Amino acid sequence: MKTTINQGYAILILMISLLSTGAGAQDKSLYDFKVKTLYGDEYDMGQLKGKKVLIVNTASKCGFTPQYEDLQELYEKYGGENFEILGFPANNFMNQEPGTNEEIASFCQLNYGVTFQMMEKISVKGDDIHPLYSWLTQKSENGVLDAEVGWNFYKFLIDEEGKVVASLPSKTKPQSEEIISWLEGK
């Protein structure tokens, strides 16, 4: 009888431990991350508290590259006090972002007049996935959804509490009804 109680107690402790480990991962928010800008400066995501955030992986040699223009227009209309766009250049898809951070910054400014925040080039999938994108794409880390970044200009919507609320495929335009409704709280 004593062995059964001890085994039951051990199983209970193990279950509590596993549940609390999973819950802890899901308690993580966008605000727990620090990244670097295209210019190498540290960017603390905690400064985004209270804002909606659109995170997008970008590339300069992609069929979706003209979305930079749409992203900039979206930022000009809604950006600032309540909304931010964060662009993360990535070279994960057919070598469509081969440039250095400096080249990417120049490309974005000269071709699209980008004023929203661009981060340093990272990996958004695979063995070298950036920790932020690991959190964005794994329900075990974000507590909301699993998402596979399938191509450039894949989008994540983050609420004012720093939690993932949706992921949107590359073909979803920044000016889509889904994004505008989310921004306007409809």
Backbone hydrogen bonds in HBPLUS format (Angstrom, degrees):
<---DONOR---> <-ACCEPTOR-->    atom                        ^
c    i                          cat <-CA-CA->   ^        H-A-AA   ^      H-
h    n   atom  resd res      DA  || num        DHA   H-A  angle D-A-AA Bond
n    s   type  num  typ     dist DA aas  dist angle  dist       angle   num
A0005-ILE N   A0001-MET O   3.11 MM   4  6.42 158.0  2.16 151.7 157.2     1
A0006-ASN N   A0002-LYS O   2.97 MM   4  6.20 161.2  2.00 148.5 153.9     2
A0007-GLN N   A0003-THR O   2.83 MM   4  6.05 157.4  1.89 151.0 157.4     3
A0008-GLY N   A0004-THR O   2.86 MM   4  6.01 159.4  1.90 146.6 152.8     4
A0009-TYR N   A0005-ILE O   2.82 MM   4  6.00 155.4  1.87 148.9 156.0     5
A0010-ALA N   A0006-ASN O   2.89 MM   4  6.09 155.2  1.95 144.6 151.3     6
A0011-ILE N   A0007-GLN O   2.91 MM   4  6.16 155.2  1.97 149.0 155.4     7
A0012-LEU N   A0008-GLY O   2.95 MM   4  6.15 158.3  1.99 146.2 152.3     8
A0013-ILE N   A0009-TYR O   2.93 MM   4  6.19 161.2  1.97 151.5 156.1     9
A0014-LEU N   A0010-ALA O   2.97 MM   4  6.14 157.9  2.02 145.0 151.2    10
A0015-MET N   A0011-ILE O   2.87 MM   4  6.12 159.7  1.91 151.8 157.2    11
A0016-ILE N   A0012-LEU O   2.96 MM   4  6.20 163.5  1.99 152.4 156.7    12
A0017-SER N   A0013-ILE O   2.93 MM   4  6.07 157.9  1.97 147.2 153.8    13
A0018-LEU N   A0014-LEU O   2.89 MM   4  6.14 160.9  1.93 152.0 156.7    14
A0019-LEU N   A0015-MET O   2.91 MM   4  6.09 165.3  1.93 152.9 157.1    15
A0020-SER N   A0016-ILE O   2.90 MM   4  6.03 160.5  1.94 149.2 154.7    16
A0021-THR N   A0017-SER O   2.96 MM   4  6.10 148.0  2.06 144.0 152.8    17
A0022-GLY N   A0018-LEU O   3.07 MM   4  6.30 164.9  2.09 151.3 154.3    18
A0023-ALA N   A0019-LEU O   2.91 MM   4  6.07 162.2  1.94 149.4 155.0    19
A0024-GLY N   A0020-SER O   2.95 MM   4  5.95 150.6  2.03 138.0 145.6    20
A0025-ALA N   A0021-THR O   3.23 MM   4  6.54 154.5  2.30 146.1 151.4    21
A0026-GLN N   A0022-GLY O   3.15 MM   4  6.42 153.7  2.22 146.2 153.6    22
A0027-ASP N   A0023-ALA O   2.92 MM   4  6.14 118.9  2.31 139.1 155.2    23
A0027-ASP N   A0024-GLY O   3.14 MM   3  5.02 142.5  2.29  93.6 104.7    24
A0028-LYS N   A0025-ALA O   3.28 MM   3  5.62 160.6  2.32 105.8 111.7    25
A0032-ASP N   A0029-SER O   3.04 MM   3  5.66 169.4  2.05 119.5 122.8    26
A0030-LEU N   A0162-GLY O   2.83 MM 132  4.74 163.6  1.86 132.9 138.6    27
A0033-PHE N   A0030-LEU O   3.16 MM   3  5.94 163.0  2.19 126.5 127.7    28
A0045-MET N   A0033-PHE O   3.00 MM  12  5.64 160.2  2.04 156.2 161.7    29
A0035-VAL N   A0043-TYR O   2.96 MM   8  5.20 163.0  1.99 144.9 147.6    30
A0043-TYR N   A0035-VAL O   2.66 MM   8  5.20 157.7  1.70 159.5 157.0    31
A0120-GLU N   A0036-LYS O   2.81 MM  84  5.68 163.8  1.83 141.6 139.8    32
A0037-THR N   A0041-ASP O   2.82 MM   4  5.31 156.0  1.88 148.9 156.5    33
A0040-GLY N   A0037-THR O   2.91 MM   3  5.17 166.6  1.93 116.0 117.9    34
A0038-LEU N   A0118-MET O   3.14 MM  80  5.94 149.9  2.23 135.3 128.6    35
A0047-GLN N   A0044-ASP O   3.12 MM   3  6.05 169.8  2.13 125.1 127.4    36
A0048-LEU N   A0045-MET O   2.95 MM   3  5.61 164.6  1.97 122.2 125.8    37
A0049-LYS N   A0046-GLY O   3.28 MM   3  5.76 164.5  2.30 118.5 118.5    38
A0051-LYS N   A0048-LEU O   2.97 MM   3  5.58 151.3  2.05 150.1 149.0    39
A0050-GLY N   A0160-GLU O   3.10 MM 110  4.32 148.0  2.20 145.1 140.2    40
A0052-LYS N   A0082-ASN O   2.92 MM  30  6.18 166.7  1.93 146.7 142.4    41
A0084-GLU N   A0052-LYS O   2.95 MM  32  6.46 148.1  2.06 152.3 162.6    42
A0053-VAL N   A0158-ILE O   2.95 MM 105  4.98 162.4  1.98 140.5 144.7    43
A0158-ILE N   A0053-VAL O   2.83 MM 105  4.98 157.2  1.88 157.3 161.7    44
A0054-LEU N   A0084-GLU O   2.96 MM  30  6.42 157.1  2.02 154.3 161.2    45
A0086-LEU N   A0054-LEU O   2.90 MM  32  6.29 161.7  1.93 161.9 165.5    46
A0055-ILE N   A0156-PHE O   2.91 MM 101  5.10 163.7  1.94 148.4 153.7    47
A0156-PHE N   A0055-ILE O   2.85 MM 101  5.10 149.4  1.94 148.7 157.1    48
A0056-VAL N   A0086-LEU O   3.03 MM  30  6.40 160.9  2.07 164.8 167.3    49
A0088-PHE N   A0056-VAL O   2.80 MM  32  6.10 160.0  1.84 157.1 161.3    50
A0153-PHE N   A0057-ASN O   2.53 MM  96  5.00 150.2  1.61 150.5 161.1    51
A0058-THR N   A0088-PHE O   2.99 MM  30  5.72 148.8  2.09 109.3 118.5    52
A0090-ALA N   A0058-THR O   3.04 MM  32  6.10 155.1  2.10 168.3 160.8    53
A0061-LYS N   A0096-GLN O   2.99 MM  35  4.76 142.4  2.13 156.9 156.1    54
A0065-THR N   A0062-CYS O   3.05 MM   3  5.11 163.7  2.07 107.4 112.5    55
A0067-GLN N   A0064-PHE O   2.81 MM   3  5.68 164.2  1.84 130.0 135.5    56
A0068-TYR N   A0065-THR O   2.94 MM   3  5.94 174.1  1.94 132.0 134.0    57
A0069-GLU N   A0066-PRO O   3.02 MM   3  5.69 136.4  2.22 115.6 123.5    58
A0071-LEU N   A0067-GLN O   2.74 MM   4  5.97 159.4  1.78 157.9 163.8    59
A0072-GLN N   A0068-TYR O   2.88 MM   4  6.11 158.0  1.93 149.7 155.4    60
A0073-GLU N   A0069-GLU O   2.98 MM   4  6.28 157.6  2.03 148.4 154.3    61
A0074-LEU N   A0070-ASP O   2.92 MM   4  6.13 158.0  1.96 147.3 153.4    62
A0075-TYR N   A0071-LEU O   2.86 MM   4  6.10 154.7  1.92 148.0 155.4    63
A0076-GLU N   A0072-GLN O   2.84 MM   4  6.09 155.6  1.90 149.7 156.5    64
A0077-LYS N   A0073-GLU O   3.05 MM   4  6.25 146.5  2.17 144.2 152.5    65
A0078-TYR N   A0074-LEU O   2.89 MM   4  6.01 165.7  1.91 154.4 158.3    66
A0079-GLY N   A0075-TYR O   2.67 MM   4  4.37 140.6  1.82 121.5 132.3    67
A0080-GLY N   A0083-PHE O   2.92 MM   3  5.61 140.6  2.08 168.9 157.1    68
A0087-GLY N   A0117-GLN O   2.92 MM  30  6.35 163.8  1.95 155.5 160.9    69
A0119-MET N   A0087-GLY O   2.77 MM  32  5.98 168.7  1.78 173.0 173.7    70
A0122-ILE N   A0089-PRO O   2.89 MM  33  6.37 155.4  1.95 167.9 167.3    71
A0096-GLN N   A0093-PHE O   3.20 MM   3  6.10 141.0  2.36 126.7 132.2    72
A0104-ILE N   A0100-THR O   2.89 MM   4  6.13 159.5  1.93 156.5 162.4    73
A0105-ALA N   A0101-ASN O   2.95 MM   4  6.16 161.1  1.99 148.6 153.4    74
A0106-SER N   A0102-GLU O   3.07 MM   4  6.27 162.4  2.10 147.7 152.2    75
A0107-PHE N   A0103-GLU O   2.88 MM   4  6.06 162.6  1.91 148.9 154.1    76
A0108-CYS N   A0104-ILE O   2.91 MM   4  6.10 168.6  1.93 157.6 159.8    77
A0109-GLN N   A0105-ALA O   3.06 MM   4  6.20 159.8  2.11 148.0 153.5    78
A0110-LEU N   A0106-SER O   2.85 MM   4  5.91 173.4  1.86 159.3 161.4    79
A0111-ASN N   A0107-PHE O   2.99 MM   4  5.78 163.8  2.01 147.7 152.8    80
A0112-TYR N   A0108-CYS O   3.09 MM   4  5.41 146.2  2.21 125.6 134.9    81
A0114-VAL N   A0108-CYS O   3.27 MM   6  5.54 174.7  2.27 124.1 124.2    82
A0113-GLY N   A0109-GLN O   3.05 MM   4  4.31 139.2  2.22 112.9 118.7    83
A0130-HIS N   A0123-SER O   2.88 MM   7  5.63 162.8  1.91 155.1 150.8    84
A0129-ILE N   A0126-GLY O   3.22 MM   3  5.35 152.2  2.30 117.8 115.0    85
A0133-TYR N   A0130-HIS O   2.97 MM   3  5.37 116.2  2.39 109.7 124.5    86
A0134-SER N   A0130-HIS O   2.95 MM   4  6.27 145.0  2.07 152.0 162.9    87
A0135-TRP N   A0131-PRO O   3.03 MM   4  6.26 157.3  2.08 146.3 150.9    88
A0136-LEU N   A0132-LEU O   2.87 MM   4  6.20 157.4  1.92 147.4 154.4    89
A0137-THR N   A0133-TYR O   3.03 MM   4  5.95 150.4  2.12 139.8 145.7    90
A0147-ALA N   A0137-THR O   3.01 MM  10  4.57 162.4  2.04 120.1 122.0    91
A0141-GLU N   A0138-GLN O   2.82 MM   3  5.37 152.0  1.90 113.9 123.1    92
A0142-ASN N   A0138-GLN O   2.88 MM   4  6.20 160.2  1.92 153.9 160.6    93
A0143-GLY N   A0139-LYS O   2.71 MM   4  4.77 147.0  1.82 132.1 136.9    94
A0155-LYS N   A0168-LEU O   2.90 MM  13  4.97 168.4  1.92 154.7 156.0    95
A0168-LEU N   A0155-LYS O   2.72 MM  13  4.97 161.2  1.76 144.9 149.1    96
A0157-LEU N   A0166-ALA O   2.89 MM   9  5.23 167.7  1.91 146.9 149.7    97
A0165-VAL N   A0157-LEU O   2.84 MM   8  5.64 171.2  1.85 161.3 159.0    98
A0159-ASP N   A0163-LYS O   2.87 MM   4  5.49 160.2  1.91 156.9 157.0    99
A0162-GLY N   A0159-ASP O   2.98 MM   3  5.43 163.5  2.01 118.2 121.0   100
A0172-THR N   A0169-PRO O   2.96 MM   3  5.64 159.2  2.01 120.5 127.2   101
A0176-SER N   A0173-LYS O   2.87 MM   3  5.17 153.8  1.94 125.1 124.6   102
A0180-ILE N   A0176-SER O   2.96 MM   4  6.20 174.7  1.96 161.2 162.9   103
A0181-SER N   A0177-GLU O   2.81 MM   4  5.79 164.2  1.83 148.5 153.6   104
A0182-TRP N   A0178-GLU O   3.14 MM   4  6.22 153.4  2.22 135.9 143.2   105
A0183-LEU N   A0179-ILE O   2.90 MM   4  6.17 160.6  1.93 153.1 158.4   106
A0184-GLU N   A0180-ILE O   2.87 MM   4  6.06 156.1  1.92 153.0 159.6   107
A0185-GLY N   A0181-SER O   2.91 MM   4  5.84 106.8  2.46 135.0 150.7   108
A0186-LYS N   A0181-SER O   2.85 MM   5  4.94 159.0  1.90 147.1 149.1   109
A0185-GLY N   A0182-TRP O   3.25 MM   3  5.10 154.6  2.32  96.3 103.7   110
